[in-house]
Each structure stands twice: as C-alpha cells, then as structure tokens.
C-alpha cells in the first residue's frame, strides 16, 4: 500500500471515510484534455436521495489532474452511496463535457461520537427482537385513545420481519467477508 499523503493513486477511490484526506490523479484524461487548456472537477450526488452532493476540484500538474479534498472538506460529506462524474471545462470558453462516470461509497467515521455503526438491518433486527421479548409481558393488539386507534404488529408478523432482517444481515456479513478475501457463511465446500 502506498502512502496516500506522498503518492496519489491513479484513479478515484471506490470508497472513503468521512473526515479522511482524499487525493488521486487522472493522467488518462490529461492525454485527451491537456492541463494547459482544461480544468477537471469530480461532481458527486447521492444515489439514494439525489439531494446530498459534493465536489472535488483538481490542480493541473504536468501530465495529470490531481484531485484533492482535505479532511475538513470530507468531514461535511454525508455517508451514503453516490454517483460521480468527472467534468472537463475548456478554459477558453467554459464549454463543458462529462468524460467519466461511476459510483463511490462514503463511509461513516467510527470516531464520530454517538455513532451507531450498525447497518440498518442490524438495527432493525435488534428492535424487532426487543419487541418480541416484550410481547410475553404485555401484549395489546389494538387500542384507542381520543378517537385515534393504533394496531400493533402481531407475533407472526414480527417473526417474519425478524427472519427477513436476519437474512439481510447474513447477506451483508457475507459481502463484507468476500470483500475482505474471506469465505462467506453461505460458502459450500465440495470435494470430489
């Protein structure tokens, strides 16, 4: 692994943690769009809500564009999946062209105080299991207060939801294992 502070990798990262220093270079773009005549910017927008967005500007180096975002800049980026594009602007007349697109995942910094680092599936599973354990103590299926009624989920509905989120959590853990080079829990070994 190279030192990112002294040796910027070629190509944008697939993910980074909020609050991290981010830098990368794109020499492939500089071949067609020389740095003397063009400016490059990475623009990203949230893939889930299409509201969150950020930009990473570049400096013009000899033979490549160097994209850099400081730790202070990335600390304000909300964690989620983003779609990005690299925009090239011609300096002479501000004409713009998109030259590359992709996806990037911005990950929550675990140092954030008060952070619940569990996935949505893990949080929901814990809440449903808590509801199930409380069902035996006090279970009122339906009640009315001031003309407004509320109906709780039944035992079987909670069991189905629990099973769904357990399966989701196993899928997430398997994906993490595969990404880390380990075998997932659903890997079946066969010998002939």
N, C-alpha and C positions, 0 to 999 in steps of 0.2 A: 504494500500500500504506500502510495506516495504522500508526501507532506503537502496538504492542500494549501497551506499558507505560502509555500515557496514554489510549488509546481502545480499549476492549474491543470486539471484533467481536460482532455479533449471531449467535447460533447456535454450536454446538460445532464444533470443527475436525474435518476428516476424518482428520488425522494430526498427530502432533507428535513431536519428537525427545526421547529420554530426557535429562533434565537441563535441559530448557527451561522457562521460566516460561510458564504457560498460563493464560489468562483469556478468558472470553466471557460474554455476557449473554443472558438469555432473557426478553424483555418479553412475548412472546406467551403464555407460561404465566402470567405475573403478571396478565394480564387476567381469566383464569378463576379463578385461585387467588391472591388478593391477598396481598402480602408481609406484611401485618399479621397474617394468620391462619394462614399456612402456611410450611413450610420445604421447600426443594428440595435434592436431592442427586443427582449423577450417579454411578451404580454401574456398573462395567465388569468383565467376566470374560473370560478368554482364550477365543477361538473355537476354538483348536486343541486345547488340553489341558483346558480347563474348570477349571483349578486357579488360574492367575495371576489376580489381581484387584486393583482399586484403586477408590478413591472420590475424587470432587472435590466438596467442600462449597460452599455458596453463602452469600453475605451478602444481606440483604434491603435493597434500595435502593428509592428512590421510583419505582415503576412497573416494576421488573425485578429478576430474581435475577442476582447477579453471582457466577459460578463462578470460583474461583481456586485454582491449585496452584503452589507455589513450585518453584524449580529443585531444591532439596533433596528435595522430595516426589516429583517426577517422575523423579529420578535412580534411585530404587529400583524403578521400574516396568520389568518385563522386556519387551523388544521382541517383539512379535507382533501379530496381529490380535485385536481384542477386540470383543465385543458390549456395548453400553451401554444403559442405561435411565435415565430421569430419574424419580425417585420424589418425590412430594409427600406430606408428612406434615401432617395437620391438628394444629395446636398444642394445641387444646383437649382432644383425647382420643387423640392419636398414631395415628389411623386413617391408613392409607397407600393411595396409588393410584399406579400407573405411568402417566405421561402421554405418554411418547415413548420410542422405541427406535431403535437404529441400530448402525452398525459404525464402528470407529475403528482406525487402524493406528498402533502405537507403533514408531518407527524407532530403530535403534541410533545412538548418537552417535559420529561418526567420530573424535572426540578421545580416545576410550577407548583406553588403551594395550593393546597386544597384540591388538587387534581385527582379525579377518579380515572385512572389509566385503563380501566377495564373497557372492553368493547361493549357495544350496545347489547349484543347477545348475552354477555356475561352479566351485565347489569339487570337485564330483564329476567334472566334465569334466577338470579338471587331474589328479586322482588316476587316472582311467582312462587318460588319455594317458601318464602316468608308467608305469603297469603295462604298457601296450602297448609302450613303448620298451624296457622291461626284458625283455620276452618273448624278444627275439632273443638276449640274452646268456645267460640261464639259465631254461629253462622245464621245470619238472617238473609234470606234470598232476596227479599224485596221489602222496601219500606217507603213511607210517605211522610213528608214534613211540609207544612204550609202549602198544601196543594201540589207540591212537586214530588214526583216519585223517582226512586232510584232502584235499579235492578242490578245485583251483583252477578258476576260470572259464576256459573255452577262449578261443582267439583270436577266434572269430566272436562269442561271447557278449560279449566286451569291445568289439568293434567295434559291435555292436548297441546296447550301453549307451552308448558314446561318441556314436553318432548320435542317440540319444534325448536325451541331455543337451545336445548341440549345438543341437538343435531347441528345447528348453526355453529355453536361453539366448537364442536369437534371439527367441523369443516375449516374454521378459522385456524385452529391449532395445527391441523394437517398442512394447511397452506403455509403457515409460519415454519413448520418443520421442513417442508420441501424447500422453501426459500433458503433455509439455513443449511441445507445439504443433508438433513436427517430424514429417515423414513417416517412417513406419517402413520398414524394409528390404524388406518384402514389398509395399509400395505399388506398384501398376502404373499408370503414366500412359498414358492413351489420348487421342488427338486424332482428331476426325472432321472 
